[in-house]
Amino acid sequence: MAPVLALVGATGAVGGVMIDIMNNRPAFPWGEVRLIASARSAGKKMTVRGQELTVVEISPEAFDGVDVAMFDVPDEISARWAPIAAERGAVAVDNSGAFRMDADVPLVVPEVNLDKVAERPRGIISNPNCTTLSMMAAVGALHRKFQLTELVVASYQAASGAGQGGIDRLYAELEAVAGKHVGNRAGDVAEALEAAGLPAADSPFPAPLAMNVVPWAGSLKEDGWASEELKVRNEARKIMGIPDLKVSATCVRVPVVTTHSLAVHATFANPVTVAQAHEVFDAQPSVVLVDDPANLKFPTPADVVGGDPTYVGRVRQALDFPNTLDFFVCGDNLRKGAALNTYEIAEALIG
Ligand code: 2RA
């Protein structure tokens, strides 16, 4: 019998992208798709591969008969329900932060460590955070060939990383400043937002995002680190299986709706040239190389949003650091950064 797939969090921002991905896969190996959400969204109708489905309320029974349950819900909902789904016989593929660093839960990027899906004593597999994921296909491919030893990254993260509230806030802020000559005096963007009925206290971001960049994502951790920066470090180590990898990240929110970018400075045990890196990227099916500086060709979020691959450009050999490359990566944070990677894991489980 064809396997049963559940999507928990079907009505959220990532859930919507997940349904789009399911609707557009060339082949669809699932017999039944079950859409699951909170009581508030239960009863809603959504179309998956031409079939109108009714969203059902989350309950233990909702997982009966399910082979793979994909979770796109907040940490506390996953923490409670993914183990219940597993108890009911499903493999839970979870996109929250609830299990990523659990030693009994593999953290999987199919291009890098698909073999780990088999090691799941809790019946749960984790999907990495979108910032880590946005560079992993590219960095993982280089690591396989040249052996990564150090990683320094700065992120340029889109508003949609903060969910639908982040998207709504950015649009509202852009509307509020459109046509206004602000941004030349300290505080005038915030004043314009306040005057337009957008107080700072209502924002998911700690500073105006329109006409600005905000060096903060996530919550405060020890010694001034933001949780997002520690996720990049810890998750990159776990995915590539390099527990002592030296990593330093600075995470920055930019006024882009969707697609995270990262400036990556990667050092390897072995020498690596730009031409060799190009070969590695060209050989990785999920990476698209756009690197023609003479003609100002490089990836930008506005060019790649909505696409599945990881886009790489600006590949340079670092002038003052041996065995080191600098490059720029863009990846749609809602697709490969979230929904697509989760779905790829789900498909691999039944493949
Ligand atoms: C962000 N990476 O961009 C987070 C979302 N998971 O805020």
Residues whose N, C-alpha, C, O or C-beta is under 5 A from the ligand:
A	BS01	2RA	N129 C130 T131 Q157 A158 G161 A162 A217
